[in-house]
Amino acid sequence: RVRDVSTPPRARAAGLGEHPGFDLLAQRPGERHRAVEVKGRAGVGAVELTDNEWATACTQGDDYWLYVVFDCATPAPRLVRVGVG
């Protein structure tokens, strides 16, 4: 199950604080949740986390997943998972 928690109302509806530090809350039955942050770039370039996102990544460790989509403005976007833990 994946829940969008990227806005304060959606985060509250999922039982989280208004700014959880990630975009998606993912959980398979019987497993721990995963905090998923998604960043996109029209082309290529640096990706930055906010202070809140970084603090959440440090707290969540292996349960925090960062995905970056490069070349979003092209017919061939590329998805990369970045290890932060």
All heavy atoms as an XYZ file, in Angstrom:
647
protein
N       0.844     -1.169      0.000
C       0.000      0.000      0.000
C       0.893      1.236      0.000
O       1.825      1.336      0.797
C      -0.884     -0.025      1.242
C      -1.782      1.159      1.341
C      -2.720      1.038      2.509
N      -3.653      2.147      2.442
C      -4.392      2.557      3.414
N      -4.341      1.924      4.562
N      -5.194      3.563      3.277
N       0.578      2.175     -0.868
C       1.342      3.420     -0.950
C       0.384      4.579     -0.738
O      -0.657      4.657     -1.384
C       2.045      3.568     -2.319
C       2.789      4.894     -2.388
C       2.998      2.409     -2.567
N       0.746      5.447      0.187
C      -0.078      6.627      0.471
C       0.716      7.892      0.199
O       1.869      8.005      0.609
C      -0.539      6.617      1.927
C      -1.410      5.398      2.235
C      -1.883      5.406      3.642
N      -2.948      6.404      3.771
C      -3.623      6.597      4.889
N      -3.348      5.890      5.963
N      -4.571      7.495      4.948
N       0.084      8.828     -0.487
C       0.681     10.128     -0.753
C       0.555     10.961      0.518
O      -0.547     11.219      0.992
C      -0.070     10.789     -1.913
C       0.460     12.175     -2.267
O       1.311     12.714     -1.526
O       0.007     12.714     -3.284
N       1.685     11.368      1.074
C       1.699     12.178      2.302
C       2.457     13.484      2.060
O       3.039     14.059      2.968
C       2.301     11.395      3.496
C       1.425     10.204      3.850
C       3.729     10.933      3.198
N       2.416     13.946      0.810
C       3.228     15.101      0.403
C       2.634     16.456      0.772
O       3.308     17.471      0.612
C       3.476     15.048     -1.105
O       2.242     15.118     -1.806
N       1.396     16.478      1.252
C       0.794     17.737      1.694
C       0.339     17.572      3.140
O       0.083     16.453      3.591
C      -0.424     18.117      0.827
O      -1.456     17.137      1.011
C      -0.043     18.220     -0.657
N       0.232     18.670      3.886
C      -0.198     18.548      5.282
C      -1.536     17.795      5.463
O      -1.600     16.913      6.325
C      -0.283     19.994      5.763
C       0.799     20.679      4.975
C       0.689     20.045      3.599
N      -2.583     18.065      4.679
C      -3.818     17.299      4.880
C      -3.637     15.799      4.634
O      -4.178     14.971      5.377
C      -4.799     17.905      3.871
C      -4.279     19.273      3.599
C      -2.785     19.154      3.700
N      -2.878     15.447      3.621
C      -2.656     14.022      3.329
C      -1.798     13.358      4.413
O      -2.026     12.209      4.770
C      -2.008     13.868      1.958
C      -2.963     14.202      0.834
C      -2.311     14.086     -0.503
N      -3.283     14.342     -1.552
C      -2.968     14.599     -2.790
N      -1.705     14.653     -3.155
N      -3.912     14.818     -3.691
N      -0.805     14.091      4.904
C       0.036     13.548      5.971
C      -0.791     13.319      7.233
O      -0.688     12.262      7.864
C       1.211     14.487      6.246
N      -1.625     14.295      7.592
C      -2.487     14.134      8.774
C      -3.441     12.961      8.603
O      -3.667     12.192      9.540
C      -3.265     15.423      9.039
C      -2.438     16.526      9.661
C      -3.296     17.679     10.172
N      -4.230     18.186      9.182
C      -3.979     19.176      8.319
N      -2.790     19.758      8.328
N      -4.894     19.571      7.465
N      -4.004     12.806      7.404
C      -4.940     11.703      7.143
C      -4.262     10.342      7.303
O      -4.919      9.352      7.633
C      -5.541     11.836      5.746
N      -2.950     10.300      7.110
C      -2.189      9.060      7.267
C      -1.690      8.866      8.695
O      -0.984      7.906      8.987
C      -1.009      9.052      6.295
N      -2.046      9.799      9.581
C      -1.633      9.696     10.977
C      -0.245     10.240     11.250
O       0.360      9.911     12.267
N       0.253     11.082     10.355
C       1.588     11.673     10.512
C       1.463     13.140     10.854
O       0.381     13.716     10.777
C       2.374     11.517      9.203
C       2.557     10.096      8.683
C       3.155     10.114      7.290
C       3.416      9.285      9.634
N       2.584     13.763     11.173
C       2.603     15.203     11.352
C       2.433     15.897     10.008
O       2.486     15.261      8.955
N       2.262     17.193     10.030
C       1.994     17.938      8.798
C       3.140     17.903      7.801
O       2.931     18.031      6.601
C       1.636     19.386      9.127
C       0.284     19.514      9.781
C      -0.203     20.947      9.818
O       0.538     21.869      9.430
O      -1.352     21.134     10.235
N       4.366     17.769      8.270
C       5.543     17.776      7.397
C       6.433     16.585      7.759
O       7.440     16.746      8.448
C       6.299     19.095      7.533
C       5.439     20.292      7.261
N       5.073     20.659      5.988
C       4.845     21.169      8.092
C       4.289     21.726      6.056
N       4.143     22.056      7.324
N       6.074     15.391      7.273
C       6.797     14.190      7.701
C       8.217     14.057      7.156
O       8.982     13.245      7.644
C       5.922     13.046      7.189
C       5.183     13.616      6.029
C       4.959     15.076      6.380
N       8.578     14.838      6.116
C       9.932     14.757      5.577
C      10.079     13.773      4.437
O      11.199     13.422      4.064
N       8.966     13.336      3.868
C       8.977     12.450      2.709
C       7.636     12.560      2.006
O       6.687     13.105      2.546
C       9.303     11.004      3.099
C       8.431     10.442      4.193
C       7.277      9.740      3.888
C       8.770     10.608      5.526
C       6.471      9.208      4.888
C       7.976     10.085      6.546
C       6.824      9.384      6.220
N       7.573     12.023      0.777
C       6.389     12.178     -0.067
C       5.407     11.016     -0.003
O       4.195     11.212     -0.133
C       6.799     12.353     -1.537
C       7.603     13.608     -1.772
O       7.266     14.647     -1.174
O       8.569     13.553     -2.551
N       5.925      9.814      0.128
C       5.087      8.615      0.062
C       5.357      7.717      1.256
O       6.504      7.528      1.663
C       5.376      7.829     -1.221
C       5.220      8.589     -2.539
C       5.777      7.769     -3.692
C       3.774      8.957     -2.777
N       4.306      7.132      1.785
C       4.414      6.149      2.859
C       4.014      4.807      2.251
O       2.879      4.639      1.800
C       3.484      6.518      4.016
C       3.492      5.598      5.218
C       4.861      5.594      5.891
C       2.414      6.022      6.214
N       4.962      3.879      2.183
C       4.731      2.591      1.537
C       4.854      1.470      2.555
O       5.736      1.496      3.409
C       5.730      2.380      0.410
N       3.948      0.484      2.443
C       4.013     -0.652      3.363
C       3.401     -1.883      2.715
O       2.285     -1.828      2.187
C       3.291     -0.344      4.665
C       3.441     -1.433      5.699
C       2.867     -1.033      7.046
O       2.024     -0.161      7.131
N       3.335     -1.670      8.082
N       4.151     -2.974      2.761
C       3.630     -4.277      2.352
C       3.048     -4.938      3.594
O       3.541     -4.709      4.708
C       4.728     -5.151      1.766
C       5.193     -4.675      0.433
C       6.149     -5.668     -0.176
N       6.493     -5.247     -1.513
C       7.637     -5.502     -2.098
N       8.566     -6.182     -1.457
N       7.864     -5.097     -3.315
N       2.025     -5.779      3.429
C       1.441     -6.457      4.600
C       2.513     -7.196      5.410
O       3.344     -7.900      4.850
C       0.439     -7.435      3.982
C       0.080     -6.815      2.668
C       1.336     -6.131      2.192
N       2.508     -6.971      6.700
C       3.427     -7.647      7.599
C       4.834     -7.077      7.626
O       5.709     -7.618      8.294
N       5.088     -5.995      6.909
C       6.420     -5.399      6.881
C       6.389     -3.999      7.470
O       5.333     -3.389      7.597
C       6.954     -5.333      5.446
C       7.240     -6.689      4.853
C       7.884     -6.584      3.481
O       8.310     -5.480      3.100
O       7.960     -7.616      2.797
N       7.582     -3.477      7.795
C       7.700     -2.104      8.274
C       7.370     -1.141      7.147
O       7.442     -1.492      5.972
C       9.121     -1.825      8.764
C       9.535     -2.691      9.923
C      10.905     -2.321     10.414
N      11.853     -2.078      9.343
C      13.117     -2.440      9.379
N      13.588     -3.065     10.427
N      13.932     -2.178      8.384
N       7.066      0.067      7.515
C       6.792      1.085      6.493
C       8.095      1.579      5.877
O       9.171      1.436      6.455
C       6.011      2.260      7.090
C       6.875      3.193      7.907
N       7.136      2.975      9.234
C       7.543      4.311      7.564
C       7.940      3.934      9.672
N       8.206      4.761      8.688
N       7.976      2.143      4.708
C       9.088      2.796      4.027
C       8.699      4.246      3.795
O       7.598      4.545      3.343
C       9.367      2.169      2.661
C       9.669      0.697      2.721
C      11.140      0.469      2.913
N      11.418     -0.963      2.762
C      12.312     -1.597      3.456
N      13.035     -0.964      4.340
N      12.519     -2.868      3.267
N       9.585      5.141      4.112
C       9.396      6.564      3.850
C      10.097      6.845      2.522
O      11.302      6.632      2.402
C      10.000      7.393      4.971
N       9.347      7.298      1.521
C       9.890      7.474      0.184
C       9.848      8.956     -0.207
O       8.775      9.568     -0.210
C       9.105      6.642     -0.857
C       9.695      6.829     -2.250
C       9.081      5.167     -0.467
N      11.008      9.512     -0.507
C      11.110     10.880     -1.007
C      11.422     10.806     -2.493
O      12.251      9.994     -2.921
C      12.218     11.648     -0.278
C      12.469     13.042     -0.787
C      11.287     13.983     -0.650
O      10.385     13.738      0.182
O      11.271     14.985     -1.383
N      10.747     11.628     -3.292
C      10.949     11.640     -4.741
C      11.367     13.043     -5.168
O      10.718     14.025     -4.810
C       9.667     11.227     -5.494
C       9.908     11.236     -6.996
C       9.176      9.863     -5.022
N      12.455     13.105     -5.913
C      12.939     14.362     -6.483
C      13.002     14.195     -7.990
O      13.325     13.116     -8.485
C      14.345     14.717     -5.969
C      14.445     14.894     -4.474
C      13.773     16.163     -4.040
C      14.007     16.406     -2.554
N      13.323     17.595     -2.085
N      12.698     15.248     -8.723
C      12.755     15.173    -10.179
C      13.517     16.347    -10.760
O      13.517     17.445    -10.209
N      14.166     16.097    -11.878
C      14.897     17.123    -12.611
C      14.492     17.039    -14.069
O      14.398     15.946    -14.635
C      16.413     16.912    -12.505
C      16.968     17.110    -11.119
C      16.908     18.600    -10.760
N      17.222     18.841     -9.383
C      16.312     19.078     -8.428
N      15.040     19.079     -8.711
N      16.680     19.318     -7.198
N      14.261     18.196    -14.692
C      13.901     18.225    -16.117
C      15.016     17.613    -16.953
O      14.762     16.944    -17.954
C      13.616     19.646    -16.568
N      16.240     17.836    -16.548
C      17.405     17.268    -17.223
C      18.231     16.514    -16.202
O      17.755     15.582    -15.580
N      19.457     16.960    -16.028
C      20.313     16.396    -14.984
C      20.781     17.543    -14.107
O      20.731     18.695    -14.500
C      21.528     15.637    -15.570
C      21.083     14.418    -16.326
C      22.375     16.534    -16.444
N      21.214     17.239    -12.932
C      21.692     18.272    -12.034
C      21.642     17.817    -10.597
O      21.220     16.707    -10.289
N      22.076     18.684     -9.734
C      22.142     18.378     -8.307
C      20.747     18.231     -7.711
O      19.788     18.844     -8.171
C      22.905     19.482     -7.582
N      20.679     17.431     -6.689
C      19.450     17.220     -5.932
C      19.737     17.586     -4.486
O      20.776     17.203     -3.948
C      18.994     15.748     -6.024
C      17.811     15.490     -5.135
C      18.683     15.381     -7.460
N      18.856     18.336     -3.883
C      19.040     18.736     -2.495
C      17.854     18.278     -1.657
O      16.712     18.310     -2.109
C      19.155     20.253     -2.386
C      20.394     20.812     -3.038
C      20.519     22.315     -2.836
O      19.826     22.879     -1.973
O      21.336     22.914     -3.555
N      18.146     17.868     -0.441
C      17.112     17.573      0.539
C      16.957     18.778      1.448
O      17.941     19.456      1.761
C      17.495     16.356      1.384
C      17.596     15.012      0.672
C      18.052     13.942      1.657
C      16.285     14.618      0.035
N      15.737     19.026      1.897
C      15.524     20.067      2.894
C      16.102     19.586      4.222
O      16.399     18.396      4.397
C      14.026     20.367      3.072
O      13.391     19.201      3.642
C      13.360     20.749      1.753
N      16.250     20.495      5.173
C      16.727     20.102      6.504
C      15.813     19.044      7.102
O      16.279     18.078      7.714
C      16.807     21.317      7.425
C      17.934     22.275      7.062
O      18.857     21.868      6.322
O      17.875     23.440      7.509
N      14.503     19.215      6.931
C      13.530     18.264      7.461
C      13.665     16.895      6.791
O      13.622     15.857      7.456
C      12.108     18.807      7.295
C      11.069     17.920      7.934
O      11.265     17.386      9.022
N       9.958     17.748      7.255
N      13.827     16.878      5.470
C      13.997     15.611      4.753
C      15.268     14.902      5.202
O      15.264     13.687      5.417
C      14.016     15.853      3.238
C      12.679     16.300      2.686
C      12.762     16.918      1.307
O      13.881     17.208      0.809
O      11.689     17.130      0.709
N      16.353     15.648      5.359
C      17.611     15.044      5.799
C      17.495     14.486      7.219
O      17.951     13.381      7.500
C      18.756     16.046      5.710
C      20.056     15.463      6.176
C      20.753     15.785      7.291
C      20.789     14.410      5.536
N      21.886     15.012      7.384
C      21.935     14.150      6.319
C      20.583     13.659      4.379
C      22.866     13.173      5.986
C      21.526     12.683      4.042
C      22.641     12.452      4.844
N      16.874     15.249      8.111
C      16.685     14.774      9.493
C      15.853     13.498      9.506
O      16.156     12.559     10.246
C      16.027     15.861     10.343
N      14.822     13.452      8.690
C      13.979     12.257      8.605
C      14.772     11.088      8.042
O      14.673      9.961      8.533
C      12.726     12.528      7.758
O      12.010     13.628      8.338
C      11.821     11.316      7.701
N      15.580     11.341      7.013
C      16.421     10.283      6.441
C      17.358      9.711      7.499
O      17.535      8.494      7.597
C      17.211     10.825      5.253
N      17.966     10.575      8.295
C      18.875     10.120      9.353
C      18.142      9.312     10.409
O      18.655      8.300     10.898
C      19.580     11.315      9.984
S      20.737     12.136      8.873
N      16.941      9.730     10.754
C      16.148      9.036     11.766
C      15.627      7.699     11.257
O      15.651      6.700     11.974
C      14.957      9.915     12.204
O      15.455     11.141     12.711
C      14.110      9.235     13.255
N      15.162      7.676     10.021
C      14.552      6.463      9.455
C      15.582      5.435      8.973
O      15.267      4.261      8.847
C      13.622      6.833      8.289
C      12.429      7.663      8.694
C      11.436      6.877      9.514
O      11.186      5.708      9.260
N      10.851      7.526     10.506
N      16.781      5.889      8.654
C      17.842      4.968      8.219
C      17.445      4.186      6.973
O      17.053      4.752      5.959
N      17.533      2.857      7.056
C      17.245      1.997      5.904
C      15.780      2.035      5.478
O      15.443      1.536      4.406
C      17.640      0.555      6.205
C      19.146      0.363      6.280
O      19.885      1.219      5.745
O      19.582     -0.636      6.868
N      14.918      2.597      6.305
C      13.498      2.696      5.952
C      13.184      3.982      5.183
O      12.023      4.254      4.886
C      12.620      2.620      7.202
C      12.661      1.239      7.830
O      12.817      0.255      7.085
O      12.547      1.141      9.062
N      14.205      4.779      4.888
C      14.033      6.005      4.101
C      14.640      5.760      2.735
O      15.822      5.454      2.608
C      14.750      7.175      4.777
C      14.436      8.535      4.187
C      13.430      9.325      4.720
C      15.156      9.039      3.112
C      13.148     10.581      4.211
C      14.882     10.296      2.593
C      13.880     11.057      3.150
O      13.600     12.299      2.635
N      13.820      5.882      1.705
C      14.275      5.661      0.333
C      14.163      6.964     -0.437
O      13.115      7.613     -0.433
C      13.426      4.603     -0.347
C      13.611      3.207      0.186
C      14.241      2.835      1.343
C      13.131      2.015     -0.413
N      14.185      1.475      1.494
C      13.504      0.944      0.429
C      12.421      1.749     -1.569
C      13.189     -0.373      0.134
C      12.105      0.429     -1.857
C      12.496     -0.613     -1.014
N      15.218      7.335     -1.131
C      15.234      8.526     -1.975
C      15.319      8.074     -3.429
O      16.227      7.329     -3.803
C      16.434      9.413     -1.639
C      16.711     10.595     -2.565
C      15.532     11.571     -2.580
C      17.996     11.297     -2.166
N      14.361      8.510     -4.217
C      14.361      8.239     -5.652
C      14.494      9.560     -6.388
O      13.830     10.531     -6.039
C      13.070      7.553     -6.092
C      13.006      6.111     -5.687
C      12.440      5.725     -4.482
C      13.518      5.117     -6.521
C      12.383      4.392     -4.115
C      13.466      3.790     -6.157
C      12.893      3.422     -4.962
O      12.841      2.110     -4.604
N      15.343      9.584     -7.400
C      15.528     10.771     -8.230
C      15.179     10.390     -9.662
O      15.642      9.364    -10.171
C      16.969     11.305     -8.154
C      17.122     12.542     -9.029
C      17.359     11.600     -6.715
N      14.347     11.215    -10.280
C      14.007     11.016    -11.682
C      14.719     12.108    -12.480
O      14.428     13.291    -12.300
C      12.485     11.084    -11.919
C      12.165     10.776    -13.377
C      11.747     10.126    -10.992
N      15.667     11.700    -13.300
C      16.385     12.626    -14.170
C      15.731     12.637    -15.550
O      15.083     11.669    -15.939
C      17.855     12.209    -14.313
C      18.641     12.333    -13.040
C      18.976     11.217    -12.293
C      19.059     13.578    -12.582
C      19.709     11.324    -11.127
C      19.786     13.700    -11.412
C      20.107     12.570    -10.685
N      15.914     13.711    -16.269
C      15.393     13.845    -17.633
C      13.868     13.750    -17.686
O      13.309     13.196    -18.630
C      16.022     12.804    -18.573
C      17.531     12.928    -18.653
O      18.030     14.070    -18.695
O      18.214     11.892    -18.667
N      13.202     14.336    -16.701
C      11.734     14.315    -16.666
C      11.111     14.981    -17.884
O       9.998     14.629    -18.280
C      11.212     15.024    -15.409
S      11.554     14.160    -13.887
N      11.792     15.947    -18.468
C      11.246     16.694    -19.603
C      11.571     16.036    -20.939
O      11.379     16.643    -21.985
C      11.779     18.127    -19.587
N      12.056     14.813    -20.911
C      12.401     14.113    -22.142
C      11.515     12.879    -22.295
O      10.852     12.456    -21.339
C      13.878     13.666    -22.134
O      14.024     12.554    -21.230
C      14.810     14.791    -21.733
N      11.515     12.260    -23.455
C      10.746     11.025    -23.642
C      11.332      9.829    -22.903
O      10.703      8.782    -22.833
C      10.807     10.774    -25.155
C      11.266     12.041    -25.780
C      12.043     12.775    -24.722
N      12.540      9.963    -22.336
C      13.191      8.830    -21.676
C      13.691      9.207    -20.285
O      14.902      9.278    -20.034
C      14.355      8.346    -22.541
N      12.764      9.436    -19.322
C      13.212      9.750    -17.962
C      13.949      8.550    -17.352
O      13.696      7.400    -17.724
C      11.923     10.056    -17.209
C      10.836      9.466    -18.033
C      11.329      9.391    -19.441
N      14.862      8.853    -16.418
C      15.653      7.820    -15.756
C      15.411      7.873    -14.263
O      15.544      8.924    -13.647
C      17.137      8.019    -16.034
C      17.523      7.882    -17.493
C      19.014      8.143    -17.723
N      19.368      9.522    -17.388
C      20.300      9.883    -16.495
N      20.958      8.974    -15.834
N      20.557     11.146    -16.264
N      15.075      6.740    -13.675
C      14.821      6.628    -12.243
C      16.044      6.026    -11.555
O      16.554      4.977    -11.975
C      13.595      5.738    -11.993
C      13.233      5.474    -10.539
C      12.775      6.773     -9.867
C      12.156      4.410    -10.458
N      16.507      6.704    -10.484
C      17.677      6.237     -9.737
C      17.322      6.214     -8.258
O      16.800      7.199     -7.722
C      18.880      7.185     -9.966
C      20.077      6.742     -9.145
C      19.225      7.257    -11.449
N      17.612      5.107     -7.583
C      17.461      5.051     -6.135
C      18.794      5.438     -5.518
O      19.837      4.894     -5.866
C      17.064      3.663     -5.651
C      16.926      3.653     -4.144
C      16.318      2.384     -3.599
N      16.338      2.476     -2.156
C      16.828      1.550     -1.351
N      17.295      0.424     -1.835
N      16.835      1.742     -0.052
N      18.748      6.398     -4.598
C      19.956      6.911     -3.948
C      19.966      6.433     -2.505
O      19.007      6.657     -1.776
C      19.978      8.466     -3.991
C      21.226      8.989     -3.306
C      19.868      8.962     -5.423
N      21.040      5.807     -2.092
C      21.165      5.380     -0.707
C      21.493      6.565      0.182
O      22.381      7.338     -0.132
N      20.732      6.722      1.258
C      21.004      7.822      2.191
C      21.324      7.287      3.569
O      21.763      8.033      4.419
C      19.813      8.822      2.265
C      19.646      9.543      0.948
C      18.526      8.145      2.678
N      21.059      6.046      3.827
C      21.258      5.474      5.148
C      22.589      4.824      5.313
O      23.428      4.752      4.493
